[in-house]
Amino acid sequence: MAMYIKNDDLELLRTVCADLDRAAHSMLDADMIKRAVDLEILVKHLEQQRDVARKRTAEFVKEKRKADPTYGRSESERKRNKRGV
């Protein structure tokens, strides 16, 4: 089962990671530094998964649009394209 994370949630994780890293280094707490590194690895992994999914989706839509240029477009976009705007 795939899990999805929202961009806002990913940004929150980045912020928490940076705060944890700063706090750990100011206190020179090795355990907190390790946790900050682990969280940073997790964030990078989630970003990579998101990028792969986006690329896969873009390729899929690109193939579908070869047959139907309006595939995946909203109603307003289809109307705009019809009028040539």
C-alpha positions in Angstrom: 0.0 0.0 0.0 1.4 3.4 -1.0 1.6 6.2 1.5 1.4 9.8 0.3 2.8 12.8 2.1 1.6 16.3 1.5 4.1 19.0 0.6 3.2 21.0 3.7 3.9 18.0 5.9 7.2 17.4 4.2 8.1 21.1 4.8 7.1 20.6 8.5 9.5 17.7 8.7 12.3 19.7 7.1 11.7 22.5 9.7 11.7 20.0 12.6 14.8 18.4 11.3 16.6 21.8 11.1 15.5 22.8 14.6 16.5 19.4 16.0 19.9 19.6 14.3 20.5 23.2 15.7 19.5 22.2 19.2 21.5 19.0 19.2 24.7 20.8 18.0 24.2 23.6 20.5 23.9 21.0 23.4 26.5 18.6 21.8 24.1 15.8 22.4 25.2 12.8 20.3 21.9 11.0 20.6 20.0 14.0 19.4 22.5 14.6 16.5 21.9 11.0 15.4 18.2 11.4 15.5 18.5 14.6 13.5 20.6 12.8 10.9 18.0 9.9 10.8 15.2 12.4 10.3 17.2 14.1 7.5 17.7 10.8 5.8 13.9 10.1 6.1 13.1 13.5 4.6 15.5 12.9 1.6 14.0 9.5 1.1 10.4 10.9 1.0 11.5 13.7 -1.4 13.1 11.0 -3.7 9.9 9.0 -3.6 7.8 12.1 -4.4 10.1 13.0 -7.3 9.9 9.4 -8.8 6.1 9.4 -8.5 5.9 12.9 -10.1 8.1 11.7 -13.0 6.1 8.5 -13.5 2.8 10.5 -13.5 4.2 13.1 -16.0 5.3 10.3 -18.3 1.9 8.6 -18.1 0.1 11.9 -18.8 2.4 12.6 -21.7 1.6 9.3 -23.3 -2.1 9.8 -22.8 -2.0 13.3 -24.3 -0.5 11.9 -27.5 -3.9 10.4 -28.2 -6.0 13.0 -26.4 -4.5 16.5 -25.9 -7.2 17.3 -23.4 -6.4 14.3 -21.1 -6.2 15.4 -17.5 -7.1 19.0 -18.2 -9.8 20.8 -16.3 -13.0 22.0 -17.9 -11.8 25.6 -18.0 -8.5 24.6 -19.6 -10.4 22.6 -22.3 -12.6 25.6 -23.0 -9.6 28.0 -23.2 -7.8 25.6 -25.6 -10.9 25.3 -27.8 -11.1 29.1 -28.1 -7.3 29.3 -28.8 -6.6 31.5 -25.8 
